Amino acid sequence: MKSSRLLSILLLLQTRGRLTAAELAEHLEVSVRTVYRDVEALHAAGVPLYGEAGHAGGYRLLAGHRSRLTDLFAGEAEALFLAGIPGAAAELGLGGHFTDAQLKLRAALPEPLREHVDRLRARFHIDAPGWYDDAAPAPHLAAVAAAVRESRVLDLRYRRWKEPTDVDRRVEPYGLVLKAGRWYLVAGPGPRTFRVDQILELVATDVEFDLPGDFDLTAYWRDHQAAFHARLHQGEAVVLLSQRGAGRLTGAAARALAATGVPEPDGRTRATLPIESLDHAHHTFLGLGADVEVLAPEDLRARIAETVAALAHRYGATPPAPTPAPRTR
């Protein structure tokens, strides 16, 4: 809607200062020509908005001008109340501030919208961690968060997975990320990623640092996840899946099934699935039981057959003779 877009332009200029027409167009996902028309409409409405030509030019609001843009649409109020996660705020030592902010926001809403938001909060509850993820205690989280806010260097005693497991690190805390119920510290130099629950000891120093001007926490985390998944899946397995087995796949395996699955005459589906390693795939596919048959690689198929034979022997059953692996296509 044009009215919503005009409001967005005012808010962007009010919070960002000067912006070019191209930058406004990128934020609003419209053409530069549309931005020009919107600016003309704001001028016609008496908004003290002016443009500066040249390389460092752009649009500005008149110095000191603040629009009263306090009216919220119902959807905007819903988004504000659902976006906050009280548990995360409490872990960061901001639980009281979070509650106060929500109370102030609720009090500022008109009565009909306040009642609407109250009904919404009674019907939605956010619980981010998975069912089988035990909450890992992170006793140093509040201190890490304070160092992030104050840009102060930290001295850590940190436990990692490889030898030597316990190491000392001096880091510059750039930011914190909450992922699947666990907190991660992104810190320089590097930057590198640390699990906050693996910090054994922490000393907040008086040394301040400057966040690199080109660092973007959201972009870093996106690239970090992409690199993690690229390292995670370094092989492939060709399998036959029953309908029930296909329904039990999740994540990357489910996406690969959707992309590569081909129905077979016996009702099963042939697919090429990503695997982390032979050991991990061996464990994963055994968990699917008779709902999966591994066709390739041959060493994975042989390992599963050996395990099945050992289990059959242990339980006093005679396993059927293994069938040769069908040729992959």
C-alpha positions in Angstrom: 0.0 0.0 0.0 1.2 3.5 -0.9 0.3 4.9 2.6 2.4 2.2 4.3 5.3 2.9 1.9 5.2 6.6 2.6 5.3 5.9 6.3 8.3 3.6 5.8 10.2 6.3 4.0 9.6 8.7 6.9 10.7 6.1 9.4 13.8 5.2 7.4 14.9 8.8 7.1 14.1 9.5 10.7 16.3 6.6 11.9 19.0 6.4 9.2 19.5 10.1 8.4 20.4 10.6 4.7 19.5 7.9 2.1 19.6 8.0 -1.6 16.7 7.1 -3.9 18.4 3.9 -4.8 18.9 2.9 -1.1 15.3 3.7 -0.4 14.2 1.6 -3.4 16.3 -1.3 -2.1 14.8 -1.1 1.4 11.2 -0.9 0.1 11.7 -3.3 -2.8 10.3 -0.9 -5.4 11.8 1.0 -8.4 13.7 4.2 -8.0 11.0 5.9 -10.1 8.4 4.8 -7.5 10.6 6.4 -4.8 10.6 9.7 -6.8 6.8 9.7 -6.9 6.5 9.0 -3.2 8.9 11.8 -2.3 6.8 14.2 -4.4 3.7 13.0 -2.5 5.4 13.7 0.8 6.4 17.2 -0.4 2.8 17.8 -1.4 1.7 16.7 2.1 4.0 19.3 3.7 6.7 17.0 5.0 10.0 19.0 5.3 12.0 16.6 3.1 14.7 17.8 0.8 17.3 16.3 -1.5 21.0 16.9 -2.0 22.7 16.3 -5.3 26.2 14.9 -5.8 28.1 11.8 -4.8 27.3 12.2 -1.1 23.8 13.4 -1.7 20.4 11.9 -0.9 17.2 12.7 0.9 17.0 14.1 4.4 14.4 15.4 6.8 14.7 18.9 8.0 17.0 19.0 11.1 15.0 18.5 14.3 11.9 17.3 12.5 10.3 14.3 14.2 7.0 12.9 12.9 4.5 11.5 15.4 4.4 8.0 13.9 3.1 6.2 17.0 -0.1 4.6 15.5 0.3 0.9 15.0 -1.7 -1.4 12.7 -3.0 -4.6 14.2 -0.5 -6.7 12.3 2.4 -4.5 13.5 1.3 -4.8 17.1 1.0 -8.6 16.8 4.5 -8.8 15.3 6.0 -6.8 18.2 4.5 -8.9 20.9 5.3 -12.3 19.1 8.9 -11.3 18.2 10.1 -11.2 21.8 11.2 -14.4 23.5 11.0 -13.9 27.3 13.3 -16.8 28.1 16.1 -15.4 25.9 15.7 -11.9 27.5 15.9 -13.4 31.0 19.0 -15.4 30.1 20.7 -12.2 29.0 19.8 -10.5 32.2 17.1 -8.4 30.6 14.0 -10.2 31.8 12.8 -7.3 33.9 13.4 -4.8 31.0 11.6 -7.1 28.6 8.5 -7.2 30.9 8.5 -3.5 31.4 8.8 -2.8 27.7 5.9 -5.0 26.9 3.8 -3.4 29.6 4.6 0.1 28.2 3.8 -1.0 24.7 0.5 -2.5 25.8 -0.4 0.6 27.7 0.3 2.8 24.7 -2.2 0.8 22.4 -5.8 2.0 22.0 -8.3 -0.2 23.8 -9.6 -2.2 20.8 -6.0 -3.1 19.7 -5.0 -3.8 23.3 -7.8 -6.4 23.6 -6.8 -7.9 20.2 -3.2 -8.3 21.3 -4.3 -9.8 24.7 -6.3 -12.5 22.8 -3.3 -13.1 20.5 -0.9 -13.6 23.5 -3.3 -16.1 25.0 -3.2 -18.2 21.8 0.5 -18.2 20.9 3.5 -19.4 22.9 7.1 -19.5 21.6 9.2 -22.4 22.8 12.3 -22.5 20.5 14.4 -25.5 21.6 13.6 -29.0 20.3 11.9 -31.8 22.4 15.1 -33.8 22.9 17.5 -30.9 23.5 18.5 -30.6 27.1 18.9 -27.0 28.0 22.7 -26.5 28.4 23.4 -24.2 31.4 25.5 -21.1 30.4 26.4 -19.4 33.7 28.6 -16.8 32.0 26.0 -15.7 29.4 25.0 -12.5 31.2 28.7 -11.5 31.6 29.3 -12.2 27.9 26.3 -10.1 26.9 27.5 -7.2 29.0 30.9 -7.4 27.3 29.2 -7.4 23.9 27.2 -4.3 24.8 30.2 -2.5 26.2 32.8 -3.7 23.6 35.2 -5.0 26.2 37.8 -7.7 25.7 37.2 -11.1 27.5 39.7 -13.6 28.8 38.2 -17.1 28.5 38.9 -20.6 29.7 37.2 -22.6 27.0 36.5 -26.3 26.6 36.6 -27.6 23.0 36.2 -31.0 21.5 39.8 -31.7 20.4 43.0 -32.0 22.4 44.0 -30.0 24.4 40.4 -29.7 25.4 40.7 -26.8 27.8 42.4 -23.7 26.3 42.8 -20.0 27.2 41.6 -17.4 24.7 41.6 -13.6 24.7 38.7 -12.5 22.5 36.8 -9.4 21.3 33.1 -10.3 21.6 31.4 -9.1 18.5 27.9 -10.5 19.0 25.7 -13.3 20.4 23.4 -15.7 18.4 20.7 -17.9 19.8 20.4 -21.1 17.7 18.0 -24.0 18.6 18.2 -23.1 22.3 21.9 -22.7 22.5 23.9 -19.4 22.7 26.9 -18.8 20.5 29.5 -16.1 20.9 31.0 -14.7 17.7 34.3 -13.1 18.5 37.5 -11.7 17.0 40.1 -12.0 15.9 38.9 -14.1 13.1 36.1 -14.0 13.7 35.4 -17.4 15.4 32.4 -19.0 17.0 32.3 -20.2 20.6 29.5 -22.1 22.5 28.7 -20.0 25.5 27.9 -23.1 27.6 31.5 -24.4 27.1 33.0 -21.3 28.7 34.5 -22.6 32.0 35.9 -19.3 33.3 35.6 -15.7 32.3 37.3 -12.4 33.2 36.0 -9.2 31.8 38.9 -6.8 31.2 38.9 -3.1 31.0 40.3 -3.2 27.5 37.9 -1.8 24.9 37.9 -2.7 21.2 36.3 -1.3 18.1 33.9 -3.5 16.1 35.3 -3.9 12.5 33.3 -1.5 10.3 32.6 -4.2 7.7 31.4 -6.8 10.2 27.7 -7.9 9.8 26.6 -10.4 12.4 23.6 -11.7 10.4 25.8 -12.1 7.2 28.5 -13.9 9.2 26.1 -16.3 10.8 24.5 -17.1 7.5 27.9 -17.8 5.9 29.0 -19.8 9.0 25.9 -22.1 8.7 26.5 -22.6 5.0 30.1 -23.6 5.6 29.0 -25.9 8.4 26.5 -27.7 6.2 29.1 -28.0 3.4 31.5 -29.7 5.8 28.8 -31.8 7.3 27.6 -33.6 4.2 30.7 -34.9 2.3 29.2 -38.0 0.7 26.1 -39.5 -0.8 24.2 -42.7 -0.5 21.7 -44.2 -3.0 18.8 -45.8 -1.1 15.4 -47.4 -1.6 12.8 -46.1 0.8 9.3 -47.3 1.7 6.6 -44.7 2.0 6.9 -44.8 5.8 10.7 -44.5 5.6 10.4 -41.5 3.3 8.1 -39.9 5.8 10.6 -40.2 8.6 13.3 -38.2 6.8 14.0 -34.6 7.9 16.3 -31.7 7.1 18.8 -32.1 4.3 17.7 -35.8 3.7 14.1 -34.8 3.2 15.1 -32.0 0.8 17.3 -34.4 -1.2 14.4 -37.0 -1.4 12.2 -34.3 -2.8 14.8 -33.3 -5.4 16.1 -36.8 -6.4 13.3 -39.3 -5.5 12.2 -41.6 -8.3 9.3 -44.1 -7.8 10.1 -47.8 -8.3 7.7 -50.5 -9.5 7.7 -52.2 -6.1 6.2 -49.0 -4.5 9.5 -47.8 -3.0 11.3 -44.6 -3.9 14.9 -44.5 -5.1 16.8 -41.4 -3.9 20.3 -40.0 -3.4 20.8 -38.7 0.1 23.6 -36.7 1.6 25.6 -38.4 4.4 28.1 -37.0 6.9 30.3 -40.2 7.1 30.0 -44.0 6.8 29.8 -44.3 10.6 27.0 -41.7 10.9 25.1 -43.1 7.9 25.4 -46.6 9.3 23.8 -45.5 12.5 21.1 -43.4 10.8 20.0 -46.0 8.3 19.9 -48.8 10.8 17.4 -46.6 12.7 15.1 -46.8 9.8 15.0 -50.6 9.9 13.3 -52.4 7.0 12.0 -49.1 5.7 15.3 -48.4 3.9 17.7 -50.4 1.7 21.1 -49.0 0.9 22.2 -49.6 -2.6 25.5 -47.6 -2.6 28.2 -47.1 -1.6 29.0 -50.8 -1.4 31.1 -50.5 1.8 28.1 -48.9 3.6 25.8 -51.6 2.4 28.2 -54.3 3.5 28.6 -52.8 7.0 24.8 -52.6 7.4 24.4 -56.3 6.3 27.1 -57.3 8.7 25.4 -55.6 11.6 22.0 -57.1 10.7 23.6 -60.6 10.5 25.2 -60.1 13.9 21.9 -58.9 15.4 20.0 -61.9 13.9 22.6 -64.3 15.4 22.3 -62.6 18.8 18.6 -63.0 18.8 18.6 -66.6 17.5 17.2 -65.8 14.0 18.5 -66.8 10.7 18.9 -63.8 8.4 17.9 -64.1 4.8 20.7 -64.3 2.3 21.8 -60.8 1.3 20.5 -59.7 -2.1 23.0 -58.2 -4.5 22.9 -54.5 -4.7 21.0 -53.3 -7.8 22.9 -51.3 -10.3 22.6 -47.6 -9.6 21.4 -45.3 -12.3 
